[in-house]
Amino acid sequence: MTMDRLGDMRLFVEAAAAGSLSAAGRKLGLSPAAASARLMKLEKALHTRLFERTTRQLRVTDEGRLYLQHCRIALQAIDDAEAALQAGQNVVRGKVRVSATSDFGRHMLSGWLDEFGARHPEVSFALTLSDSVSNFMLEEIDLAIRFGAPPDSGLAARVLAPNRRVLCASPEYLARKGTPKTPADLLGHDFVVVVTSSGPLSELNFVRGEERYAFSMPVADSWEANDGALVHAWARAGHGIAHKSIWDIAADVRAGTLQMVLPDWCTHEAAVHALFHANRYMAPRVRALLDFLVERFEKTTAELLGDLAYPPDRRRERQEWPSEL
């Protein structure tokens, strides 16, 4: 197999992932004309049409989907071989592809990546921010930071830190609309809701001791966005009550720009996890970043979250977080 064929295969995989040949070409440093020519050459060599093309859409054909599976395996094998060579040299360099939620990625993780990059100047990053649940197995992601239990898949997971989701609102909003004392008091309030590709995250299941209370935030009358960072900003601006990870709002709670609502009720506890491919060789740069994030989460949990990390009835408890699941 020639190097040109490997390059054409990588272009095909990128185009299938992006749904755009021009976007794949830009990622690989090719002009639209060059990318189109290389794809046509690949299809001619295979005697197969890989994409159905329209002016608005690039859709993989049935034959293309079969070829795509094998291309991913072949290219990953090459990437793993190069990673193994780097491991033998113990070299921390190259690009790390990281995925995170939008709010956490913008306001915390990006700064941590800057710090890691200063320590390892030969490392670069491709950071994907999304609040939607995506098919991690089909993406070129080395490491994903997610709030909640890992999916039942071929992924490995490492618990990084405790986390819970809480209701919050600006002091101005609560002064205007009143502070709920019980979950039932949420009726009549305004809300800011995250909406993902799977639908709005509007269902709340409150727990306090033996007490239970279910509440659905009225999406029709709420401010809604598919970006958690924007929901965060709208909550600070006083548009309503939001349901956020404590990691996203701890600094605002400390500064007084947001207040926790119903802090003695628990809505959802889900640890922060690092997810990675279980059957893929972990390059030294990815391993070094994971070790760095373990240290950074541990330090920040103590410094930023402190007693906010757990509900009031659990703050005196000591928890041991397992290093692997």
C-alpha positions as CSV (number, residue, x, y, z in Angstrom):
1,M,0.0,0.0,0.0
2,T,1.4,3.4,-1.0
3,M,1.6,6.4,1.3
4,D,-0.8,8.2,-1.2
5,R,-3.4,5.5,-0.5
6,L,-3.0,5.9,3.2
7,G,-3.5,9.7,2.8
8,D,-6.6,9.1,0.7
9,M,-8.0,6.8,3.3
10,R,-7.4,9.4,6.0
11,L,-9.2,12.0,3.9
12,F,-12.1,9.6,3.4
13,V,-12.4,8.9,7.1
14,E,-12.2,12.7,8.0
15,A,-14.8,13.5,5.3
16,A,-17.2,10.8,6.6
17,A,-16.8,12.1,10.2
18,A,-17.3,15.8,9.3
19,G,-19.9,15.2,6.6
20,S,-18.0,17.6,4.5
21,L,-15.1,17.0,2.0
22,S,-13.9,20.6,2.1
23,A,-13.8,20.6,5.9
24,A,-11.8,17.3,5.8
25,G,-9.5,18.9,3.3
26,R,-8.9,21.9,5.4
27,K,-8.1,19.7,8.4
28,L,-5.5,17.9,6.3
29,G,-4.1,21.0,4.6
30,L,-5.7,20.4,1.2
31,S,-7.6,22.8,-1.0
32,P,-11.2,21.8,-1.9
33,A,-10.1,21.0,-5.5
34,A,-7.2,18.8,-4.2
35,A,-9.5,17.0,-1.7
36,S,-12.1,16.3,-4.4
37,A,-9.5,15.1,-6.8
38,R,-8.0,12.7,-4.3
39,L,-11.4,11.3,-3.3
40,M,-12.2,10.7,-7.0
41,K,-8.9,8.9,-7.4
42,L,-9.6,6.7,-4.5
43,E,-13.1,5.8,-5.8
44,K,-11.7,5.1,-9.2
45,A,-9.0,2.8,-7.7
46,L,-11.7,0.9,-5.7
47,H,-14.2,0.9,-8.5
48,T,-16.8,2.0,-5.9
49,R,-18.7,5.1,-5.1
50,L,-18.0,6.0,-1.5
51,F,-20.3,9.0,-1.1
52,E,-23.6,10.2,-2.5
53,R,-23.0,13.9,-3.1
54,T,-25.6,16.7,-3.2
55,T,-25.1,20.4,-2.9
56,R,-26.0,20.3,0.7
57,Q,-25.0,16.8,1.9
58,L,-22.2,14.2,1.7
59,R,-23.7,10.8,2.6
60,V,-21.7,7.6,2.9
61,T,-22.9,4.8,0.6
62,D,-23.4,1.3,1.8
63,E,-20.2,0.2,0.2
64,G,-18.5,3.3,1.7
65,R,-19.7,2.3,5.3
66,L,-18.1,-1.1,4.8
67,Y,-14.8,0.4,3.6
68,L,-14.9,3.0,6.4
69,Q,-14.9,0.4,9.1
70,H,-11.7,-1.2,7.7
71,C,-10.1,2.2,7.1
72,R,-10.6,3.1,10.7
73,I,-9.0,-0.1,11.8
74,A,-6.0,0.2,9.5
75,L,-5.3,3.9,10.3
76,Q,-5.7,3.2,14.0
77,A,-3.2,0.4,13.8
78,I,-0.7,2.7,12.2
79,D,-1.3,5.4,14.8
80,D,-0.9,2.8,17.6
81,A,2.3,1.6,16.1
82,E,3.7,5.1,16.1
83,A,2.5,5.6,19.6
84,A,4.3,2.4,20.7
85,L,7.5,3.7,19.1
86,Q,7.1,7.0,21.0
87,A,6.6,5.0,24.2
88,G,9.8,3.2,23.7
89,Q,11.5,6.6,23.4
90,N,9.5,7.9,26.3
91,V,8.8,11.1,24.3
92,V,5.8,13.3,25.3
93,R,5.0,15.0,22.0
94,G,2.3,15.2,19.4
95,K,-1.4,16.1,19.3
96,V,-3.9,15.0,22.0
97,R,-7.5,15.0,21.0
98,V,-9.7,15.9,24.0
99,S,-13.4,16.1,24.4
100,A,-15.3,17.9,27.2
101,T,-18.6,19.7,28.0
102,S,-18.7,23.3,26.8
103,D,-18.9,25.1,30.2
104,F,-16.2,23.0,31.9
105,G,-14.0,23.1,28.8
106,R,-14.1,26.8,28.3
107,H,-13.8,27.9,31.9
108,M,-11.5,25.4,33.5
109,L,-10.0,22.7,31.2
110,S,-8.7,25.1,28.6
111,G,-6.5,26.8,31.3
112,W,-5.3,23.4,32.5
113,L,-4.3,22.5,28.9
114,D,-2.3,25.7,28.7
115,E,-0.5,24.7,31.9
116,F,0.2,21.2,30.6
117,G,1.4,22.7,27.2
118,A,3.9,24.9,29.0
119,R,5.4,21.9,30.7
120,H,5.4,19.9,27.4
121,P,5.9,22.4,24.6
122,E,6.0,19.6,21.9
123,V,2.4,18.7,22.7
124,S,-0.6,20.3,20.9
125,F,-4.3,19.9,21.5
126,A,-7.5,19.4,19.5
127,L,-10.3,20.2,21.9
128,T,-13.9,19.3,21.1
129,L,-16.6,21.0,23.3
130,S,-20.1,19.5,23.2
131,D,-22.9,19.0,25.7
132,S,-24.5,16.3,23.5
133,V,-23.7,12.6,24.0
134,S,-21.7,11.6,21.0
135,N,-20.4,8.2,19.7
136,F,-17.0,8.4,21.3
137,M,-16.0,5.1,19.7
138,L,-16.3,6.5,16.2
139,E,-14.5,9.8,16.9
140,E,-10.8,10.5,16.9
141,I,-10.7,11.3,20.6
142,D,-7.9,10.2,22.9
143,L,-9.4,11.4,26.2
144,A,-12.9,12.6,27.1
145,I,-13.9,14.3,30.4
146,R,-17.5,13.6,31.3
147,F,-19.8,14.2,34.2
148,G,-21.6,11.0,35.1
149,A,-21.2,7.2,34.8
150,P,-19.4,6.0,31.7
151,P,-21.5,4.4,29.0
152,D,-21.7,0.6,28.7
153,S,-19.2,0.3,25.8
154,G,-15.7,-0.6,25.0
155,L,-14.4,2.4,26.9
156,A,-12.2,2.4,30.0
157,A,-12.9,5.0,32.7
158,R,-11.0,6.6,35.6
159,V,-12.8,8.5,38.3
160,L,-11.2,11.9,38.7
161,A,-13.3,13.7,41.2
162,P,-16.7,13.9,43.0
163,N,-19.4,15.9,41.4
164,R,-23.0,16.7,41.8
165,R,-25.5,18.8,39.9
166,V,-27.3,21.6,41.8
167,L,-29.9,24.3,41.1
168,C,-28.6,27.8,41.0
169,A,-29.7,31.4,40.2
170,S,-28.4,34.9,40.5
171,P,-29.0,36.9,43.7
172,E,-31.0,39.4,41.7
173,Y,-33.3,36.8,40.3
174,L,-34.0,35.3,43.7
175,A,-34.6,38.8,45.2
176,R,-37.1,39.4,42.4
177,K,-38.9,36.0,42.4
178,G,-38.2,34.7,45.8
179,T,-36.0,31.8,47.1
180,P,-37.6,28.3,47.0
181,K,-37.6,26.6,50.3
182,T,-38.9,23.2,49.1
183,P,-39.0,21.6,45.6
184,A,-42.7,22.3,45.5
185,D,-41.9,26.0,45.6
186,L,-40.3,25.8,42.2
187,L,-43.7,26.0,40.6
188,G,-44.1,29.4,39.0
189,H,-40.3,30.1,38.7
190,D,-38.4,30.8,35.5
191,F,-35.7,28.3,34.3
192,V,-32.7,28.1,32.0
193,V,-32.4,24.7,30.4
194,V,-29.7,22.8,28.5
195,V,-31.1,21.0,25.4
196,T,-29.0,18.2,23.9
197,S,-29.6,16.1,20.7
198,S,-31.4,13.7,23.0
199,G,-33.8,16.3,24.3
200,P,-34.0,18.9,27.1
201,L,-32.3,18.0,30.4
202,S,-35.4,19.2,32.4
203,E,-36.3,16.3,34.7
204,L,-35.3,16.7,38.4
205,N,-35.5,13.9,41.0
206,F,-34.9,15.4,44.4
207,V,-33.7,13.3,47.4
208,R,-33.3,14.3,51.0
209,G,-33.0,11.4,53.4
210,E,-36.2,9.4,52.9
211,E,-38.0,12.2,51.0
212,R,-38.4,12.1,47.3
213,Y,-39.8,14.7,44.9
214,A,-40.0,14.7,41.1
215,F,-40.2,18.0,39.1
216,S,-40.0,18.8,35.4
217,M,-38.7,22.2,34.4
218,P,-41.3,23.7,32.0
219,V,-39.2,23.9,28.8
220,A,-41.9,25.8,26.8
221,D,-41.6,28.8,29.0
222,S,-37.8,28.6,29.7
223,W,-34.7,30.0,28.2
224,E,-33.0,27.1,26.5
225,A,-29.7,26.5,24.7
226,N,-27.6,23.6,23.5
227,D,-24.5,25.2,25.1
228,G,-23.9,24.8,28.8
229,A,-21.7,27.8,29.0
230,L,-24.5,30.0,27.6
231,V,-26.9,28.5,30.1
232,H,-24.4,29.4,32.8
233,A,-24.2,33.0,31.6
234,W,-28.0,33.3,31.3
235,A,-28.3,32.1,34.9
236,R,-25.8,34.7,36.1
237,A,-27.7,37.4,34.1
238,G,-30.9,36.6,36.1
239,H,-33.0,34.8,33.4
240,G,-34.0,31.9,35.7
241,I,-32.9,28.9,37.7
242,A,-30.4,26.5,36.1
243,H,-29.3,22.9,36.9
244,K,-25.5,22.8,36.7
245,S,-22.6,20.8,37.7
246,I,-21.0,22.1,40.9
247,W,-17.7,22.2,39.0
248,D,-19.2,24.8,36.6
249,I,-20.6,27.1,39.3
250,A,-18.4,26.7,42.4
251,A,-16.4,29.9,41.6
252,D,-19.6,31.9,41.1
253,V,-21.0,30.6,44.4
254,R,-17.8,31.6,46.2
255,A,-17.9,35.0,44.5
256,G,-21.6,35.5,45.2
257,T,-22.6,35.9,41.6
258,L,-24.7,32.7,41.8
259,Q,-26.5,31.2,44.8
260,M,-27.4,27.5,45.2
261,V,-31.1,26.8,45.3
262,L,-32.4,24.0,47.6
263,P,-28.8,23.1,48.6
264,D,-30.0,20.5,51.2
265,W,-31.7,18.5,48.5
266,C,-29.7,16.2,46.2
267,T,-30.7,16.0,42.5
268,H,-27.9,14.0,40.9
269,E,-24.5,12.9,42.0
270,A,-22.2,11.7,39.2
271,A,-18.4,11.6,39.5
272,V,-16.2,13.2,36.9
273,H,-14.7,10.5,34.7
274,A,-11.8,10.4,32.2
275,L,-12.9,8.1,29.3
276,F,-10.5,6.5,26.9
277,H,-10.4,3.5,24.5
278,A,-9.9,0.3,26.3
279,N,-8.3,-1.6,23.5
280,R,-6.1,1.2,22.1
281,Y,-2.5,1.8,23.0
282,M,-2.2,4.9,25.1
283,A,0.5,7.2,23.8
284,P,3.0,8.8,26.3
285,R,1.4,12.2,25.7
286,V,-2.1,10.9,26.6
287,R,-0.8,9.1,29.6
288,A,1.1,12.2,30.8
289,L,-2.1,14.3,30.3
290,L,-4.2,11.8,32.2
291,D,-1.7,11.8,35.1
292,F,-1.7,15.6,35.1
293,L,-5.5,15.8,35.2
294,V,-5.7,13.4,38.1
295,E,-3.4,15.7,40.1
296,R,-5.2,18.9,38.9
297,F,-8.6,17.5,39.8
298,E,-7.4,16.4,43.3
299,K,-5.9,19.8,44.0
300,T,-8.9,21.8,42.6
301,T,-11.4,19.7,44.4
302,A,-9.9,20.7,47.7
303,E,-9.2,24.4,46.8
304,L,-12.3,25.3,44.8
305,L,-15.0,22.9,45.7
306,G,-14.2,22.2,49.4
307,D,-17.4,21.6,51.3
308,L,-19.5,22.2,48.1
309,A,-18.4,18.9,46.7
310,Y,-21.0,17.0,48.6
311,P,-24.6,17.6,49.9
312,P,-24.8,18.9,53.4
313,D,-25.6,15.5,55.0
314,R,-22.4,14.0,53.4
315,R,-19.8,16.7,53.8
316,R,-18.3,15.1,56.9
317,E,-17.9,11.8,55.1
318,R,-14.6,10.7,53.8
319,Q,-14.7,9.0,50.4
320,E,-12.1,6.9,48.7
321,W,-12.4,7.3,44.9
322,P,-11.2,4.2,43.0
323,S,-8.5,4.9,40.4
324,E,-10.1,2.6,37.8
325,L,-13.5,1.2,36.9
